[in-house]
Amino acid sequence: MTGCVEDLLEAGLDTRTALRVTGYPKSSWYRHRAAPSGRADPIPQSARYQPHALTEEQRAQIRVHLSDEVNVKLSVQQVFYQVMDQGTYIASLRTWHRVAAAAGLSGDRRRQATHPPATIPELVAHAPNQVWSWDITRIPIRSQRTSLHLYLILDVFSRKPVGWRLEHLERDHLAAEMILDAITTEGTTPHTLHADGGASMTSRLVKDTLTTHGIEHSRSRPHVSNDNPFSEALFKTLKYDLDYHRFHDYDTANTWITQFIGNYTHTHRHSGLNGYTPQQVHDGTWTTTAEHRQKLLTQHHHQYPGRYRTPPTVKTPPQTTYINPPQPTTASQAA
């Protein structure tokens, strides 16, 4: 429409006649030809000036009331009403909550004890009998109300239980005896024994026993369950066994656990060891099994070559086992 009017104007008609001929409104013509007026972006409500907003002094007054030693154990609502009953009204309860949230005073306002961050245990084993891990778990029985206590030491590299005992009580001298028995049985000592923060694990007697034999004592961080993963995984395997049940008494529990640990050590194909048993990895006989498996894979490859892209290679046990592998430094991450 605008183009038609412009054509008539170029032909010599005046604006009024051109608009009348085309039926184009005069107001629309001048509005469309005018340059658009600049319009400022709308101001967000939060950024607009609020003439009745609290002053900074009033906000500070609310923060002082909330931080008062007398009121640190009270909720924001309790402090609001107490201050109001004492004859002071600053703002609504909702405003008190907003000021408290902005100042970080909505939660516990008491002085909190601060502790340095716990050191992350980072352990590595390249062979058996370098790092051991131990823990205690409860085994309930029917003949008594209290559970039995299963003490167990595990070699982190091979996953072999190198020492265990089932007792009625949890005592540090029993743990120390188990550690000494494991050292005698293996004929060597690990450089590190890892455990969580239980009473027996942190006892003076156990620490002295480790120090006497030159074993470093490693601890899990408080409330971090995966700092002792290998012992926890073995206990889960034990308690999820299809034959595990609530035993009648100590003797039946001890007999079943003895059989379980024997089977776990010598016949259990461990997924973390790529299908080898803990005993095979512990004594190095896994190589014979690997050779046998490789022959079977090669034979199958020759029989059905179309099923393979490349000749199959047997998996071997991991050559390095970590408890919390070291994290890359900031410099290496940046590189």
N, C-alpha and C positions, 0 to 999 in steps of 0.2 A: 504494500500500500504506500509506504514511504517513497518507494522508487517511482510510482506513478505520479505522485505529486511533484517530485523533482523533475520528471520529464516535462510536465505541463509548465513548470516554472521556466525551464530552459526554452520552451516554445514561445515564451513571451507573456504568458498569463500572470496576473498578479496572484499573491498568496491566497487572498480571500476567494477569488474565483476558482483557483485550482482545488482548494479544499472543498468548495461547494460542489464542483463537478465530480470529484472522487468520493464525496461523502465522508471524508476523513475529519474527525473532530479537531477543532482548532486547538483545544487544550492539550490533546494528545500529541499534536504536531510539535508544539513548542516544548512539551515535556520530553519528548523523545530526542529532539534536537539539542536540548541542553546537556551540558557535561554532567555526568553523575556526581553528586555531591559526596565528599568523603565522609564516611561514618566510622566512628571509633568502635573498636571491639568492645563488647559488653564486659563490664567489670564483674568478676565472680562475687557471689554474695559474701564469701569469707574475706575478700579483700576490700569490701566497701567500708567506708567510715561509719562506725556505729556510735552515734552520739551518747547512747546510754550504756555503752560497754563498761566493764570494770576497769578501773585504773590499775596501773602496776602496783601501787601501794595497797589497794584492796586485795589483789592476788597474793601479794607478799603476806598480807595479814592472814589469809586463809592457810597459806603454807606454814606460817608460824604456829598456828593453832594445831595443825595436823602433825607437826614435827615436835610439839611439846612433849617432854619426857612423860608427862602425866597421861597423854593421849595416845602414845604409840601403840598400845595394845588394843585400842578401840577402832571400830570401823569408821569410815567417813561419815556415815549416817549418825552414829552415836556422838561423834565430836560436833557435828552440825547442830544437833538438838541441845547438847549441853551448852554450847556457846550461846545459842538462842535463849535458853532459859536463864543464862547469866546476864541477859540484857543487851546482847550484841547481835545484830542481824546485818550481814554483809551482802549475801546474795542467796539465791534459791539453792535447794539441795542439789539439783541437777548441775548447777554451775559449780558447786563445791566438787562434785565428782569430776567435772571436766578439768578443773584446776589441778586436782589431785592426780589425774591421769597424765596430764602434761608434765607434772613435776616428778612423776614416778613414785607417788605416795599412795597409790591405790591398794597395794598389797601390804605385806608385812613391813612395818616401818621401824621395827626394833633393830638394834645394832646386831649385825650378823658377823659370826666368826669367819675369818678368811684364812684359807689354807693355800699353800703353794700347789700348783698343779702336780698331780702324781706322775712320776716318770713311767713312760710306756716301756714295759719289758720287751726287749728285742733280742731274741736268742736264735742261734743258728747251729744246726748239727749237720756235719758232712759224713758221719759214720756212726755206727752203734756205740753206745756207752760214752757219748760226749755230753748229752743233755738228757736228764731224767725229769719226769713230771709226776707228781703224786697228789693224791686227794683222798678224802674219806666220804663214803656215802652210807646211807642207812638201809638196812635190810630188815623189814618187819617180819616177825614170827608170831604164831598163834599162842604159843605156850607162855608168853609174857607180854606185858603191856608196852614195855620199852623195846625199841628196835635194836638190832645188832649193828655194829659198825664195821664196814669193810674198808680196810686200809689197802691201798694199791699204788705201786710205783710202776710207771710205764716208761720205756725207752722211746724218746720222741722220734728218733730216726727210723727205727724198725717197728714201732708200735708193740713191741713185745713186753708183756708184764714181767718185770724182773724181780718183783717182790710183792707179796700180799699177805694179809692175815685178817681173820674174822674174829672180832672181839665183842664182848658185852659192853665195854665202855670206851670212850675216847680219852686217851691219856697220852701225854707227851713221851713217857718212857717206853710205851708200846710202839710209838712211831719211831723213836730212836733205835729200838731193837730191830724193827723191820728194815731200816736203812742199813744197819750194820750187816744183817743177814743178806741183803741184796748185794752189798759190796763183796762179801765172802763168796757168794754163789757165782758172781760174775768174774771174780778175781781181778777187778779193777774198779776205779772210781771215776765218775763223770766229772767234768769241770764245773757243771752247774746242775743244781736241783731246783726245779721250779714248783711253786705251790701257790695256793690262794692265801687269804689272810685269816684263816681259821686259828683257833686258840692253839691247837697242837702244832700247826705249821710255823707259828711265830714264837713258840716257847723258847726259853733260854736253853733248855736241855738239847733240843733239836739243833739250834744254832751252834752250840758248842760242839756237838757231834760232827756237824758239817765242817766247822773250822778245823777240828782236829785232823780230819782227813783231807784237808785242802780243797773242799768243795764250796763253790760260791753259792750263796743262798739268793734265789730270785723269787719275787713276790708279784702277784697280780695286783692291779689297781683296785681300789675299793669300788664295789658295785659294777664291775666290768666283767661280765660272765665269760666273754670270749678270750680272756687273757690266759686261760688254762684249757684250751680247746681239746687237747688229746685225751686227757683224763676224763673230761666231761663226755666226750664222744664214746669212750669205752663203757662208761657207766650206763649211757643210754642204750648202747648195743646189748649190754647185759640185761637191763630191765625190760627191753622190748623183745627179748628172745621168746619164742613161742612156748617154751617150757617153763618160763619164769613164772612163779606164783608165790603166794604167801606161805612160807614154809612152816612146818609144824613146830620145829624146835631148832636148836643150834646145830645138832648133828646133821639133820637133813639139809639145812641151809649150807653148811660147810661142805658136805658131800657134793651137792649140786654145783656150788661155785668152783670147787676143785675141778670137776669135770668140764665146766664151761671154760675156765681159763686154759685148761689143757687143749681143748678143741680150738679155742680162739688162737692159741699160739701156734699150733701145728697144722690145723686143717682149714682155718678160716681164710678165704681168699680176700684180702683187704682191698677195698676200692681205692683207698689212698696210696696203696703200693702197686697199683696197676695189676691186681689179681694175684699177687704173691702172698704167701703167709708171713706173719711176723718172724717166725723162726728162720725161714729161708733168707730173709733180708738181714736178720741179726747175725747169722753165721756165714753168710755169703753163698749158700748153696742155691740161691735163686738163679745163678748163671746156668746151672745144669738144666733147670726147668725152662729157662729162656731159650737155650739151644734146642730143646725138644719142641717147644712151641714154634720156633722159627722153622724147623724142618717140616712141621705140619703145614705152616702157612706157605712155604715154598712149594710143597707138594700140591697143595690146593691151587696155587697160582698156575702151576704147569698143567693141571687138569682142566681148569676153567680160566684161561687167560683173558677171555672177554669180559669177565666180571671185575677186572682190575684196571685202573689207569696206569698204575706203577706197581712194581713188585712190592708185596706187603712186608713190613718190618715189625717184629715183635716189640711190644712196649716193655720198657725196663723200669725198675723202681726209681723214684725221684732221687737225684744225687745230693740234693740239699733240702733240708726241712727247716721251716721257720716257725717260731712263735712271734707273731707281729713282725713281718719283714720290714726292713728299714725303708722309710719313706724318702722319695727323692727330695733333695734340697731345693730351695727357692731358685738358686742359681741354675741348677740343672734343668728345672722346669722351664725357666725363661729361655734357656738355650734351645 
